[in-house]
């Protein structure tokens, strides 16, 4: 799905073309996401949920099965409802 080298580069922010490596895979059956600081990531839709697997060589990179019409569910450290800090400042929690 993704090589160790590409996963490490994504995690380090040094991948030369991150958008080519992220998202649905070329066969349409899998997905690669990078969510720094995430403890867990799942792909969800209206009827199903599929937990993604953390990449062993790259913190924050997750891979797994793609569901149609998906959204991501991210589990982060800290109490539920805590604001998320990112490069744009602090984002409020949205249930």
C-alpha positions as CSV (number, residue, x, y, z in Angstrom):
1,X,0.0,0.0,0.0
2,X,2.8,2.4,0.9
3,X,6.5,1.8,1.2
4,X,8.4,2.4,4.5
5,X,10.4,5.1,2.8
6,X,7.3,7.0,1.6
7,X,5.6,6.6,5.0
8,X,8.7,8.0,6.8
9,X,8.9,10.9,4.4
10,X,5.2,11.7,5.0
11,X,5.7,11.6,8.8
12,X,8.8,13.8,8.5
13,X,7.1,16.3,6.1
14,X,9.8,15.7,3.5
15,X,7.9,13.7,0.9
16,X,8.4,15.2,-2.5
17,X,4.8,14.6,-3.6
18,X,2.6,13.9,-0.5
19,X,-0.7,14.1,-2.4
20,X,0.4,11.3,-4.7
21,X,1.0,9.1,-1.6
22,X,-2.1,10.1,0.5
23,X,-5.7,9.2,0.0
24,X,-7.3,6.3,-1.8
25,X,-4.9,3.8,-3.4
26,X,-4.7,3.4,-7.1
27,X,-6.8,0.2,-7.0
28,X,-9.5,2.0,-5.0
29,X,-9.6,-0.6,-2.2
30,X,-7.3,1.0,0.3
31,X,-6.4,4.4,1.8
32,X,-3.3,6.1,3.3
33,X,-3.8,9.0,5.7
34,X,-1.3,11.2,7.7
35,X,-2.8,12.5,11.0
36,X,0.0,13.7,13.2
37,X,-0.6,13.0,16.9
38,X,-3.5,10.6,16.3
39,X,-3.8,7.6,18.6
40,X,-6.3,5.9,16.2
41,X,-8.0,6.6,12.9
42,X,-11.1,4.9,11.4
43,X,-12.8,5.2,8.0
44,X,-16.6,5.6,8.6
45,X,-19.7,6.0,6.5
46,X,-23.4,5.8,7.2
47,X,-23.4,2.1,7.8
48,X,-19.8,0.9,8.4
49,X,-16.6,1.6,10.2
50,X,-13.1,0.2,9.4
51,X,-10.2,0.8,11.8
52,X,-6.9,1.8,10.0
53,X,-3.6,0.3,11.0
54,X,-0.8,2.6,12.2
55,X,2.3,2.3,10.0
56,X,5.1,0.7,12.1
57,X,7.8,2.9,10.5
58,X,6.0,6.3,10.6
59,X,4.1,7.9,13.5
60,X,0.8,9.4,12.3
61,X,0.6,7.4,9.1
62,X,-2.3,5.0,8.9
63,X,-3.4,2.6,6.2
64,X,-6.4,0.3,5.6
65,X,-9.5,-0.6,3.8
66,X,-11.4,2.2,2.0
67,X,-15.2,2.5,2.4
68,X,-17.4,4.3,-0.1
69,X,-18.5,7.8,0.9
70,X,-16.1,7.9,3.8
71,X,-15.2,10.3,6.6
72,X,-12.3,9.9,9.0
73,X,-12.8,9.4,12.8
74,X,-9.7,10.4,14.6
75,X,-8.8,9.7,18.3
76,X,-6.3,12.1,19.8
77,X,-4.7,12.3,23.2
78,X,-6.5,14.4,25.8
79,X,-10.0,14.6,27.1
80,X,-12.9,14.3,24.7
81,X,-13.9,17.7,23.4
82,X,-10.5,19.2,23.9
83,X,-9.5,21.7,21.2
84,X,-7.1,20.5,18.5
85,X,-4.0,22.5,17.9
86,X,-2.7,22.8,14.4
87,X,-0.7,25.1,12.1
88,X,-3.7,27.4,11.9
89,X,-4.1,27.9,15.6
90,X,-6.6,26.2,17.9
91,X,-9.7,24.6,16.4
92,X,-12.8,24.0,18.5
93,X,-14.0,20.4,19.0
94,X,-16.9,19.5,16.7
95,X,-19.0,16.5,17.8
